[in-house]
Amino acid sequence: MQFRIISCEILEQYLERNDILLLDLRSKSSYEQEHIPGALWVDWEKAEDNMPKLLSTLDFIPAWIILYCEHGNTSLLIARDLARNGYPVISLNGGYAYWKKYKKA
């Protein structure tokens, strides 16, 4: 299975939906300082192992799991691994750094 890579413009469209799961893979302290609205924090090193448990806590089945990290590299690796296990995954191109620039523009 493959995964998608999207821009911040496309992410905004997904954020309007109620069937996505947005995951922040940055450090816990970075997440606590600021994050994309609606995102949940996940330890990127345990994301793949913890995904079934995380999904079981939701009251919906996500059509897409959208991942982001600081610059987009870690989210690409985790997206690849999750996609290999059959999860519907999207990675945010450029990560949170790009999102922050995009929102200031």
C-alpha positions in Angstrom: 0.0 0.0 0.0 1.2 3.5 -0.7 0.7 6.8 1.2 0.0 10.3 0.0 2.0 13.5 0.6 0.0 16.7 0.8 0.6 20.4 1.0 -0.6 22.8 3.8 -3.3 24.0 1.4 -4.7 20.5 1.0 -4.3 19.8 4.7 -6.7 22.7 5.5 -9.4 21.0 3.4 -8.9 17.7 5.4 -9.1 19.6 8.7 -12.7 20.5 7.8 -13.6 16.8 7.8 -14.6 14.8 10.8 -13.2 11.4 9.6 -9.4 12.2 9.8 -6.9 11.5 12.6 -4.2 14.1 12.7 -1.0 13.0 14.5 1.9 15.2 15.7 5.2 13.2 15.7 7.4 15.9 17.2 8.7 16.0 20.7 6.1 16.1 23.5 7.4 19.6 24.6 7.1 20.9 21.0 3.5 19.6 20.8 2.6 21.2 24.2 4.0 24.6 23.1 2.0 24.6 19.8 0.5 22.3 17.3 -1.9 22.1 14.4 -5.5 22.4 15.8 -7.0 19.0 16.4 -3.7 17.1 16.4 -2.9 14.4 18.9 0.6 13.8 20.1 2.2 10.4 19.4 5.7 9.2 20.2 7.1 8.6 16.7 9.3 5.8 17.9 6.3 3.9 19.1 3.7 5.1 16.6 3.5 1.9 14.6 3.3 -0.4 17.7 0.7 1.9 19.4 -1.5 2.5 16.4 -4.1 -0.3 17.1 -4.5 0.9 20.7 -4.8 4.5 19.6 -7.4 3.7 17.0 -9.4 1.7 19.6 -9.8 4.8 21.7 -11.6 6.7 18.9 -15.3 6.8 18.4 -14.9 6.7 14.6 -12.8 4.9 12.0 -10.5 7.4 10.3 -10.6 7.6 6.5 -7.1 9.0 6.7 -4.3 9.2 9.3 -2.4 12.4 8.7 1.1 12.6 10.1 3.4 15.6 10.6 6.8 16.1 12.2 9.0 19.2 12.4 10.3 19.2 8.7 8.5 16.2 7.1 11.3 13.6 7.2 10.1 11.5 10.2 6.5 11.6 9.1 7.6 10.2 5.7 9.3 7.2 7.3 6.4 6.5 9.7 3.9 6.9 6.9 5.8 4.3 4.9 5.7 1.9 7.8 2.1 2.4 8.6 1.1 2.1 4.9 2.9 -1.2 4.7 0.6 -2.4 7.5 -2.5 -1.3 5.6 -3.3 2.0 7.3 -4.6 4.9 5.1 -1.8 7.4 5.6 -1.0 10.9 4.5 2.2 12.8 5.3 2.3 16.6 5.5 5.0 17.9 3.1 7.5 20.2 5.0 6.0 19.3 8.4 5.1 21.8 11.1 7.8 24.2 10.0 6.1 24.6 6.7 2.7 24.8 8.3 3.9 27.6 10.5 5.2 29.7 7.6 2.1 28.9 5.6 -0.2 30.2 8.4 1.8 33.4 8.7 1.5 34.2 5.0 
